[in-house]
C-alpha cells in the first residue's frame, strides 16, 4: 500500500477534472481498487518497464477509468 500511496500525486493529477467536493471520494475509490487488485494478483506489470513506471501507468489507468465513470454518471439524470 505504501507504493500506491507514494504515487498519490499521479492519481490526483488524473482526477483534476473531478469537482473538488467529490475528488477525495473518487481518489479513495482508485486507491481501494488498486489495493484490492494487487491483493488478488491482477497487477501484472510489463517486465520491460521499471516497477515504479509500471505502477504509475497502471494507477493512471484506474484513475482515468473511474474519473470517466464519475463524469458519465454525474451527467446522467437521476430518477428518484
C-alpha positions as CSV (number, residue, x, y, z in Angstrom):
1,X,0.0,0.0,0.0
2,X,2.9,2.3,0.7
3,X,4.0,2.2,-3.0
4,X,0.4,3.1,-4.1
5,X,0.2,6.0,-1.6
6,X,3.6,7.3,-2.7
7,X,2.0,7.8,-6.2
8,X,-1.0,9.7,-4.9
9,X,0.1,12.7,-7.0
10,X,-0.4,10.9,-10.3
11,X,-3.9,9.9,-9.1
12,X,-4.8,13.4,-8.1
13,X,-3.4,14.9,-11.4
14,X,-5.6,12.4,-13.3
15,X,-8.7,13.4,-11.3
16,X,-8.2,17.1,-11.8
17,X,-11.4,17.4,-13.8
18,X,-13.5,16.0,-10.9
19,X,-15.2,18.7,-8.8
20,X,-13.2,19.3,-5.6
21,X,-16.1,18.2,-3.4
22,X,-16.1,14.7,-4.9
23,X,-12.4,14.3,-5.7
24,X,-11.4,12.7,-2.3
25,X,-14.2,10.1,-2.7
26,X,-13.0,9.2,-6.2
27,X,-9.4,9.1,-5.1
28,X,-10.3,6.7,-2.3
29,X,-12.1,4.5,-4.7
30,X,-9.0,4.5,-7.0
31,X,-6.7,3.6,-4.1
32,X,-9.0,0.9,-2.8
33,X,-9.5,-0.6,-6.3
34,X,-5.7,-0.7,-6.9
35,X,-5.0,-2.3,-3.5
36,X,-7.7,-4.9,-4.0
37,X,-6.4,-5.7,-7.5
38,X,-2.9,-6.1,-6.2
39,X,-4.1,-8.4,-3.4
40,X,-5.9,-10.5,-6.0
41,X,-2.8,-10.7,-8.2
42,X,-4.3,-8.6,-11.0
43,X,-1.4,-6.2,-11.3
44,X,1.0,-7.8,-13.8
45,X,3.4,-5.1,-14.9
46,X,5.3,-5.4,-18.2
47,X,8.7,-6.7,-17.2
48,X,10.3,-4.2,-19.6
49,X,9.1,-1.3,-17.5
50,X,10.7,-0.1,-14.3
51,X,8.5,-1.1,-11.4
52,X,7.6,2.4,-10.4
53,X,6.8,3.4,-14.0
54,X,4.6,0.4,-14.4
55,X,2.7,1.2,-11.2
56,X,2.3,4.8,-12.2
57,X,0.9,3.8,-15.6
58,X,-1.5,1.3,-14.1
59,X,-2.7,3.8,-11.4
60,X,-3.3,6.4,-14.0
61,X,-5.4,3.9,-16.0
62,X,-7.5,3.1,-13.0
63,X,-7.9,6.8,-12.1
64,X,-8.8,7.7,-15.7
65,X,-11.5,4.9,-15.9
66,X,-13.0,5.9,-12.6
67,X,-13.0,9.6,-13.4
68,X,-14.7,8.8,-16.8
69,X,-17.3,6.7,-14.9
70,X,-17.9,9.5,-12.4
71,X,-18.3,12.1,-15.2
72,X,-20.8,9.9,-17.1
73,X,-22.8,9.1,-14.0
74,X,-22.8,12.7,-12.8
75,X,-24.1,13.8,-16.2
76,X,-26.9,11.2,-16.3
77,X,-30.3,12.3,-14.9
78,X,-31.2,10.6,-11.7
79,X,-34.6,9.1,-11.2
80,X,-35.8,9.2,-7.6
